[in-house]
Amino acid sequence: MADTLTFPVSLPREFATLLGAPVQAAETAREYILLGLYLEGRISGGKAAELLGLTRRGFVSLLARKGIELFPSLA
């Protein structure tokens, strides 16, 4: 991912602790942001996979591990 933007995010310590060590926390937060965008229909599964550095199959596996449907219903 060559073109990136970094910005600080302030979180309550308790919340940040749930995300893990700082490096792990950043990756976990990034993953949840991209999964949220996918669930909202703002990005495709292919785009989410690309931004997460996963193959399409890897993305489908991630969705299964998180209990997220491959084709979420947009109500």
TORPAKOL-294357 format. One record per residue: residue number from 1; residue in one letter; x, z, y of N, C-alpha, C, O in turn. Coordinates in nm, 4 decimals. Example, Ala and Ser with C-alpha at 12.3 -4.5 7.8 and 13.67 -1.06 7.14 Angstrom:
# residues 2
{num->1 residu->a n.east->1.3190 n.up->0.7800 n.north->-0.5690 ca.east->1.2300 ca.up->0.7800 ca.north->-0.4500 c.east->1.3200 c.up->0.7800 c.north->-0.3300 o.east->1.4236 o.up->0.8465 o.north->-0.3319};
{num->2 residu->s n.east->1.2850 n.up->0.7080 n.north->-0.2250 ca.east->1.3670 ca.up->0.7140 ca.north->-0.1060 c.east->1.2900 c.up->0.7870 c.north->0.0030 o.east->1.3409 o.up->0.8039 o.north->0.1138};
//
This chain:
# residues 75
{num->1 residu->m n.east->0.0861 n.up->0.0000 n.north->-0.1163 ca.east->0.0000 ca.up->0.0000 ca.north->0.0000 c.east->0.0910 c.up->0.0000 c.north->0.1230 o.east->0.1342 o.up->0.1062 o.north->0.1678};
{num->2 residu->a n.east->0.1199 n.up->-0.1158 n.north->0.1767 ca.east->0.2152 ca.up->-0.1294 ca.north->0.2859 c.east->0.1602 c.up->-0.0809 c.north->0.4196 o.east->0.2313 o.up->-0.0137 o.north->0.4943};
{num->3 residu->d n.east->0.0380 n.up->-0.1129 n.north->0.4504 ca.east->-0.0201 ca.up->-0.0773 ca.north->0.5794 c.east->-0.1002 c.up->0.0521 c.north->0.5639 o.east->-0.2134 o.up->0.0507 o.north->0.5156};
{num->4 residu->t n.east->-0.0406 n.up->0.1632 n.north->0.6052 ca.east->-0.1070 ca.up->0.2924 ca.north->0.5877 c.east->-0.1202 c.up->0.3651 c.north->0.7200 o.east->-0.0516 o.up->0.3341 o.north->0.8174};
{num->5 residu->l n.east->-0.2091 n.up->0.4616 n.north->0.7214 ca.east->-0.2317 ca.up->0.5480 ca.north->0.8367 c.east->-0.2301 c.up->0.6910 c.north->0.7853 o.east->-0.2984 o.up->0.7232 o.north->0.6881};
{num->6 residu->t n.east->-0.1539 n.up->0.7751 n.north->0.8490 ca.east->-0.1469 ca.up->0.9156 ca.north->0.8111 c.east->-0.2058 c.up->0.9983 c.north->0.9234 o.east->-0.1743 o.up->0.9770 o.north->1.0405};
{num->7 residu->f n.east->-0.2921 n.up->1.0935 n.north->0.8871 ca.east->-0.3495 ca.up->1.1809 ca.north->0.9878 c.east->-0.3676 c.up->1.3204 c.north->0.9294 o.east->-0.3954 o.up->1.3354 o.north->0.8104};
{num->8 residu->p n.east->-0.3519 n.up->1.4218 n.north->1.0131 ca.east->-0.3671 ca.up->1.5584 ca.north->0.9636 c.east->-0.5147 c.up->1.5946 c.north->0.9457 o.east->-0.6017 o.up->1.5498 o.north->1.0204};
{num->9 residu->v n.east->-0.5390 n.up->1.6754 n.north->0.8463 ca.east->-0.6739 ca.up->1.7252 ca.north->0.8213 c.east->-0.6647 c.up->1.8764 c.north->0.8101 o.east->-0.5846 o.up->1.9284 o.north->0.7325};
{num->10 residu->s n.east->-0.7448 n.up->1.9459 n.north->0.8857 ca.east->-0.7463 ca.up->2.0924 ca.north->0.8801 c.east->-0.8555 c.up->2.1373 c.north->0.7843 o.east->-0.9711 o.up->2.0964 o.north->0.7958};
{num->11 residu->l n.east->-0.8172 n.up->2.2217 n.north->0.6899 ca.east->-0.9108 ca.up->2.2731 ca.north->0.5905 c.east->-0.8962 c.up->2.4240 c.north->0.5816 o.east->-0.7874 o.up->2.4775 o.north->0.6033};
{num->12 residu->p n.east->-1.0044 n.up->2.4925 n.north->0.5501 ca.east->-0.9902 ca.up->2.6358 ca.north->0.5242 c.east->-0.8915 c.up->2.6560 c.north->0.4084 o.east->-0.8901 o.up->2.5775 o.north->0.3136};
{num->13 residu->r n.east->-0.8107 n.up->2.7593 n.north->0.4162 ca.east->-0.7082 ca.up->2.7845 ca.north->0.3137 c.east->-0.7692 c.up->2.7881 c.north->0.1731 o.east->-0.7109 o.up->2.7346 o.north->0.0787};
{num->14 residu->e n.east->-0.8861 n.up->2.8512 n.north->0.1592 ca.east->-0.9505 ca.up->2.8598 ca.north->0.0280 c.east->-0.9794 c.up->2.7211 c.north->-0.0290 o.east->-0.9586 o.up->2.6972 o.north->-0.1479};
{num->15 residu->f n.east->-1.0265 n.up->2.6310 n.north->0.0542 ca.east->-1.0570 ca.up->2.4952 ca.north->0.0111 c.east->-0.9288 c.up->2.4220 c.north->-0.0258 o.east->-0.9225 o.up->2.3557 o.north->-0.1294};
{num->16 residu->a n.east->-0.8275 n.up->2.4335 n.north->0.0578 ca.east->-0.7001 ca.up->2.3671 ca.north->0.0318 c.east->-0.6397 c.up->2.4175 c.north->-0.0983 o.east->-0.5808 o.up->2.3396 o.north->-0.1732};
{num->17 residu->t n.east->-0.6535 n.up->2.5462 n.north->-0.1263 ca.east->-0.6009 ca.up->2.6041 ca.north->-0.2497 c.east->-0.6665 c.up->2.5404 c.north->-0.3719 o.east->-0.6004 o.up->2.5202 o.north->-0.4737};
{num->18 residu->l n.east->-0.7944 n.up->2.5089 n.north->-0.3633 ca.east->-0.8651 ca.up->2.4457 ca.north->-0.4741 c.east->-0.8105 c.up->2.3073 c.north->-0.5054 o.east->-0.8201 o.up->2.2607 o.north->-0.6189};
{num->19 residu->l n.east->-0.7531 n.up->2.2414 n.north->-0.4052 ca.east->-0.6982 ca.up->2.1076 ca.north->-0.4244 c.east->-0.5600 c.up->2.1099 c.north->-0.4888 o.east->-0.5144 o.up->2.0072 o.north->-0.5390};
{num->20 residu->g n.east->-0.4930 n.up->2.2240 n.north->-0.4885 ca.east->-0.3623 ca.up->2.2347 ca.north->-0.5521 c.east->-0.2483 c.up->2.2315 c.north->-0.4519 o.east->-0.2687 o.up->2.2486 o.north->-0.3317};
{num->21 residu->a n.east->-0.1268 n.up->2.2092 n.north->-0.5035 ca.east->-0.0068 ca.up->2.2020 ca.north->-0.4205 c.east->-0.0234 c.up->2.0903 c.north->-0.3180 o.east->-0.0982 o.up->1.9957 o.north->-0.3427};
{num->22 residu->p n.east->0.0451 n.up->2.0989 n.north->-0.2027 ca.east->0.0257 ca.up->2.0003 ca.north->-0.0956 c.east->0.0315 c.up->1.8537 c.north->-0.1388 o.east->-0.0550 o.up->1.7752 o.north->-0.1001};
{num->23 residu->v n.east->0.1309 n.up->1.8157 n.north->-0.2175 ca.east->0.1385 ca.up->1.6745 ca.north->-0.2609 c.east->0.0195 c.up->1.6410 c.north->-0.3499 o.east->-0.0429 o.up->1.5362 o.north->-0.3335};
{num->24 residu->q n.east->-0.0120 n.up->1.7285 n.north->-0.4429 ca.east->-0.1266 ca.up->1.7084 ca.north->-0.5315 c.east->-0.2560 c.up->1.7082 c.north->-0.4509 o.east->-0.3456 o.up->1.6281 o.north->-0.4774};
{num->25 residu->a n.east->-0.2661 n.up->1.7969 n.north->-0.3533 ca.east->-0.3861 ca.up->1.8066 ca.north->-0.2706 c.east->-0.4117 c.up->1.6772 c.north->-0.1963 o.east->-0.5259 o.up->1.6319 o.north->-0.1884};
{num->26 residu->a n.east->-0.3080 n.up->1.6174 n.north->-0.1420 ca.east->-0.3224 ca.up->1.4915 ca.north->-0.0683 c.east->-0.3744 c.up->1.3811 c.north->-0.1604 o.east->-0.4637 o.up->1.3054 o.north->-0.1224};
{num->27 residu->e n.east->-0.3191 n.up->1.3719 n.north->-0.2805 ca.east->-0.3643 ca.up->1.2695 ca.north->-0.3749 c.east->-0.5070 c.up->1.2953 c.north->-0.4214 o.east->-0.5860 o.up->1.2018 o.north->-0.4350};
{num->28 residu->t n.east->-0.5401 n.up->1.4215 n.north->-0.4459 ca.east->-0.6755 ca.up->1.4567 ca.north->-0.4882 c.east->-0.7756 c.up->1.4229 c.north->-0.3779 o.east->-0.8808 o.up->1.3651 o.north->-0.4051};
{num->29 residu->a n.east->-0.7436 n.up->1.4586 n.north->-0.2543 ca.east->-0.8325 ca.up->1.4292 ca.north->-0.1413 c.east->-0.8510 c.up->1.2784 c.north->-0.1264 o.east->-0.9626 o.up->1.2314 o.north->-0.1043};
{num->30 residu->r n.east->-0.7422 n.up->1.2027 n.north->-0.1384 ca.east->-0.7482 ca.up->1.0562 ca.north->-0.1276 c.east->-0.8393 c.up->0.9996 c.north->-0.2370 o.east->-0.9210 o.up->0.9112 o.north->-0.2112};
{num->31 residu->e n.east->-0.8243 n.up->1.0510 n.north->-0.3584 ca.east->-0.9064 ca.up->1.0052 ca.north->-0.4698 c.east->-1.0544 c.up->1.0310 c.north->-0.4412 o.east->-1.1381 o.up->0.9428 o.north->-0.4601};
{num->32 residu->y n.east->-1.0859 n.up->1.1525 n.north->-0.3956 ca.east->-1.2264 ca.up->1.1854 ca.north->-0.3689 c.east->-1.2836 c.up->1.1054 c.north->-0.2522 o.east->-1.4014 o.up->1.0696 o.north->-0.2537};
{num->33 residu->i n.east->-1.2032 n.up->1.0776 n.north->-0.1533 ca.east->-1.2505 ca.up->0.9945 ca.north->-0.0418 c.east->-1.2863 c.up->0.8557 c.north->-0.0929 o.east->-1.3931 o.up->0.8032 o.north->-0.0615};
{num->34 residu->l n.east->-1.1972 n.up->0.7962 n.north->-0.1716 ca.east->-1.2230 ca.up->0.6614 ca.north->-0.2227 c.east->-1.3412 c.up->0.6600 c.north->-0.3194 o.east->-1.4209 o.up->0.5662 o.north->-0.3181};
{num->35 residu->l n.east->-1.3533 n.up->0.7628 n.north->-0.4032 ca.east->-1.4691 ca.up->0.7694 ca.north->-0.4928 c.east->-1.5980 c.up->0.7854 c.north->-0.4127 o.east->-1.7009 o.up->0.7282 o.north->-0.4486};
{num->36 residu->g n.east->-1.5929 n.up->0.8620 n.north->-0.3055 ca.east->-1.7103 ca.up->0.8774 ca.north->-0.2195 c.east->-1.7510 c.up->0.7456 c.north->-0.1553 o.east->-1.8696 o.up->0.7130 o.north->-0.1494};
{num->37 residu->l n.east->-1.6531 n.up->0.6702 n.north->-0.1074 ca.east->-1.6825 ca.up->0.5392 ca.north->-0.0485 c.east->-1.7427 c.up->0.4449 c.north->-0.1521 o.east->-1.8332 o.up->0.3670 o.north->-0.1221};
{num->38 residu->y n.east->-1.6911 n.up->0.4532 n.north->-0.2741 ca.east->-1.7456 ca.up->0.3720 ca.north->-0.3833 c.east->-1.8912 c.up->0.4111 c.north->-0.4115 o.east->-1.9781 o.up->0.3248 o.north->-0.4236};
{num->39 residu->l n.east->-1.9165 n.up->0.5415 n.north->-0.4218 ca.east->-2.0520 ca.up->0.5890 ca.north->-0.4505 c.east->-2.1501 c.up->0.5522 c.north->-0.3409 o.east->-2.2676 o.up->0.5280 o.north->-0.3685};
{num->40 residu->e n.east->-2.1037 n.up->0.5477 n.north->-0.2170 ca.east->-2.1900 ca.up->0.5095 ca.north->-0.1047 c.east->-2.2089 c.up->0.3587 c.north->-0.0946 o.east->-2.2873 o.up->0.3114 o.north->-0.0123};
{num->41 residu->g n.east->-2.1380 n.up->0.2833 n.north->-0.1772 ca.east->-2.1489 ca.up->0.1379 ca.north->-0.1745 c.east->-2.0720 c.up->0.0749 c.north->-0.0600 o.east->-2.0961 o.up->-0.0407 o.north->-0.0250};
{num->42 residu->r n.east->-1.9802 n.up->0.1492 n.north->-0.0016 ca.east->-1.9034 ca.up->0.0969 ca.north->0.1121 c.east->-1.7824 c.up->0.0172 c.north->0.0681 o.east->-1.7318 o.up->-0.0653 o.north->0.1442};
{num->43 residu->i n.east->-1.7341 n.up->0.0407 n.north->-0.0557 ca.east->-1.6285 ca.up->-0.0410 ca.north->-0.1150 c.east->-1.6653 c.up->-0.0689 c.north->-0.2601 o.east->-1.7392 o.up->0.0076 o.north->-0.3221};
{num->44 residu->s n.east->-1.6141 n.up->-0.1774 n.north->-0.3131 ca.east->-1.6414 ca.up->-0.2140 ca.north->-0.4520 c.east->-1.5530 c.up->-0.1332 c.north->-0.5463 o.east->-1.4556 o.up->-0.0706 o.north->-0.5046};
{num->45 residu->g n.east->-1.5889 n.up->-0.1361 n.north->-0.6729 ca.east->-1.5059 ca.up->-0.0717 ca.north->-0.7731 c.east->-1.3675 c.up->-0.1345 c.north->-0.7792 o.east->-1.2678 o.up->-0.0648 o.north->-0.7977};
{num->46 residu->g n.east->-1.3619 n.up->-0.2656 n.north->-0.7636 ca.east->-1.2327 ca.up->-0.3348 ca.north->-0.7639 c.east->-1.1446 c.up->-0.2909 c.north->-0.6484 o.east->-1.0243 o.up->-0.2714 o.north->-0.6659};
{num->47 residu->k n.east->-1.2036 n.up->-0.2751 n.north->-0.5301 ca.east->-1.1281 ca.up->-0.2315 ca.north->-0.4132 c.east->-1.0832 c.up->-0.0870 c.north->-0.4295 o.east->-0.9699 o.up->-0.0529 o.north->-0.3954};
{num->48 residu->a n.east->-1.1710 n.up->-0.0024 n.north->-0.4813 ca.east->-1.1348 ca.up->0.1374 ca.north->-0.5051 c.east->-1.0187 c.up->0.1452 c.north->-0.6036 o.east->-0.9241 o.up->0.2211 o.north->-0.5827};
{num->49 residu->a n.east->-1.0259 n.up->0.0669 n.north->-0.7106 ca.east->-0.9177 ca.up->0.0646 ca.north->-0.8102 c.east->-0.7868 c.up->0.0220 c.north->-0.7447 o.east->-0.6827 o.up->0.0839 o.north->-0.7664};
{num->50 residu->e n.east->-0.7928 n.up->-0.0831 n.north->-0.6655 ca.east->-0.6732 ca.up->-0.1336 ca.north->-0.5967 c.east->-0.6125 c.up->-0.0256 c.north->-0.5069 o.east->-0.4918 o.up->-0.0018 o.north->-0.5113};
{num->51 residu->l n.east->-0.6952 n.up->0.0392 n.north->-0.4262 ca.east->-0.6454 ca.up->0.1412 ca.north->-0.3330 c.east->-0.5939 c.up->0.2658 c.north->-0.4042 o.east->-0.5105 o.up->0.3386 o.north->-0.3505};
{num->52 residu->l n.east->-0.6440 n.up->0.2901 n.north->-0.5257 ca.east->-0.5965 ca.up->0.4026 ca.north->-0.6045 c.east->-0.4759 c.up->0.3655 c.north->-0.6910 o.east->-0.4169 o.up->0.4515 o.north->-0.7565};
{num->53 residu->g n.east->-0.4401 n.up->0.2381 n.north->-0.6908 ca.east->-0.3267 ca.up->0.1935 ca.north->-0.7718 c.east->-0.3587 c.up->0.1889 c.north->-0.9198 o.east->-0.2708 o.up->0.2077 o.north->-1.0039};
{num->54 residu->l n.east->-0.4871 n.up->0.1634 n.north->-0.9518 ca.east->-0.5324 ca.up->0.1596 ca.north->-1.0904 c.east->-0.5745 c.up->0.0185 c.north->-1.1291 o.east->-0.6093 o.up->-0.0631 o.north->-1.0438};
{num->55 residu->t n.east->-0.5706 n.up->-0.0087 n.north->-1.2586 ca.east->-0.6319 ca.up->-0.1306 ca.north->-1.3089 c.east->-0.7823 c.up->-0.1084 c.north->-1.3092 o.east->-0.8284 o.up->0.0043 o.north->-1.2911};
{num->56 residu->r n.east->-0.8571 n.up->-0.2121 n.north->-1.3291 ca.east->-1.0028 ca.up->-0.1987 ca.north->-1.3378 c.east->-1.0392 c.up->-0.1037 c.north->-1.4529 o.east->-1.1269 o.up->-0.0183 o.north->-1.4394};
{num->57 residu->r n.east->-0.9702 n.up->-0.1204 n.north->-1.5653 ca.east->-0.9946 ca.up->-0.0334 ca.north->-1.6813 c.east->-0.9605 c.up->0.1117 c.north->-1.6478 o.east->-1.0332 o.up->0.2031 o.north->-1.6868};
{num->58 residu->g n.east->-0.8504 n.up->0.1331 n.north->-1.5760 ca.east->-0.8117 ca.up->0.2678 ca.north->-1.5345 c.east->-0.9157 c.up->0.3299 c.north->-1.4427 o.east->-0.9430 o.up->0.4496 o.north->-1.4509};
{num->59 residu->f n.east->-0.9738 n.up->0.2479 n.north->-1.3549 ca.east->-1.0777 ca.up->0.2973 ca.north->-1.2643 c.east->-1.2022 c.up->0.3376 c.north->-1.3424 o.east->-1.2631 o.up->0.4408 o.north->-1.3143};
{num->60 residu->v n.east->-1.2394 n.up->0.2566 n.north->-1.4397 ca.east->-1.3562 ca.up->0.2890 ca.north->-1.5230 c.east->-1.3306 c.up->0.4200 c.north->-1.5980 o.east->-1.4215 o.up->0.5020 o.north->-1.6116};
{num->61 residu->s n.east->-1.2088 n.up->0.4403 n.north->-1.6461 ca.east->-1.1735 ca.up->0.5658 ca.north->-1.7138 c.east->-1.1825 c.up->0.6846 c.north->-1.6183 o.east->-1.2309 o.up->0.7914 o.north->-1.6558};
{num->62 residu->l n.east->-1.1360 n.up->0.6662 n.north->-1.4957 ca.east->-1.1446 ca.up->0.7721 ca.north->-1.3949 c.east->-1.2908 c.up->0.8086 c.north->-1.3690 o.east->-1.3256 o.up->0.9265 o.north->-1.3628};
{num->63 residu->l n.east->-1.3751 n.up->0.7084 n.north->-1.3543 ca.east->-1.5175 ca.up->0.7346 ca.north->-1.3331 c.east->-1.5750 c.up->0.8149 c.north->-1.4496 o.east->-1.6511 o.up->0.9094 o.north->-1.4285};
{num->64 residu->a n.east->-1.5393 n.up->0.7779 n.north->-1.5709 ca.east->-1.5904 ca.up->0.8491 ca.north->-1.6889 c.east->-1.5429 c.up->0.9940 c.north->-1.6882 o.east->-1.6211 o.up->1.0844 o.north->-1.7177};
{num->65 residu->r n.east->-1.4161 n.up->1.0177 n.north->-1.6551 ca.east->-1.3635 ca.up->1.1547 ca.north->-1.6512 c.east->-1.4341 c.up->1.2391 c.north->-1.5461 o.east->-1.4503 o.up->1.3599 o.north->-1.5635};
{num->66 residu->k n.east->-1.4762 n.up->1.1758 n.north->-1.4370 ca.east->-1.5436 ca.up->1.2478 ca.north->-1.3281 c.east->-1.6945 c.up->1.2528 c.north->-1.3478 o.east->-1.7646 o.up->1.3159 o.north->-1.2686};
{num->67 residu->g n.east->-1.7463 n.up->1.1872 n.north->-1.4524 ca.east->-1.8905 ca.up->1.1869 ca.north->-1.4775 c.east->-1.9667 c.up->1.1001 c.north->-1.3785 o.east->-2.0824 o.up->1.1277 o.north->-1.3466};
{num->68 residu->i n.east->-1.9010 n.up->0.9946 n.north->-1.3299 ca.east->-1.9622 ca.up->0.9049 ca.north->-1.2318 c.east->-2.0015 c.up->0.7753 c.north->-1.3018 o.east->-1.9234 o.up->0.7186 o.north->-1.3781};
{num->69 residu->e n.east->-2.1225 n.up->0.7294 n.north->-1.2751 ca.east->-2.1697 ca.up->0.6041 ca.north->-1.3343 c.east->-2.0935 c.up->0.4861 c.north->-1.2774 o.east->-2.0567 o.up->0.4847 o.north->-1.1599};
{num->70 residu->l n.east->-2.0700 n.up->0.3859 n.north->-1.3635 ca.east->-2.0004 ca.up->0.2654 ca.north->-1.3206 c.east->-2.0796 c.up->0.1899 c.north->-1.2149 o.east->-2.0225 o.up->0.1358 o.north->-1.1202};
{num->71 residu->f n.east->-2.2106 n.up->0.1867 n.north->-1.2314 ca.east->-2.2976 ca.up->0.1195 ca.north->-1.1355 c.east->-2.3927 c.up->0.2219 c.north->-1.0764 o.east->-2.5069 o.up->0.2335 o.north->-1.1207};
{num->72 residu->p n.east->-2.3459 n.up->0.2975 n.north->-0.9751 ca.east->-2.4314 ca.up->0.4019 ca.north->-0.9188 c.east->-2.5542 c.up->0.3414 c.north->-0.8510 o.east->-2.5465 o.up->0.2365 o.north->-0.7870};
{num->73 residu->s n.east->-2.6665 n.up->0.4093 n.north->-0.8664 ca.east->-2.7884 ca.up->0.3627 ca.north->-0.7991 c.east->-2.7834 c.up->0.4052 c.north->-0.6541 o.east->-2.7540 o.up->0.5205 o.north->-0.6226};
{num->74 residu->l n.east->-2.8119 n.up->0.3127 n.north->-0.5680 ca.east->-2.8121 ca.up->0.3416 ca.north->-0.4241 c.east->-2.9557 c.up->0.3607 c.north->-0.3790 o.east->-3.0286 o.up->0.2634 o.north->-0.3595};
{num->75 residu->a n.east->-2.9960 n.up->0.4843 n.north->-0.3625 ca.east->-3.1345 ca.up->0.5142 ca.north->-0.3243 c.east->-3.1501 c.up->0.5159 c.north->-0.1743 o.east->-3.2599 o.up->0.5394 o.north->-0.1239};
//
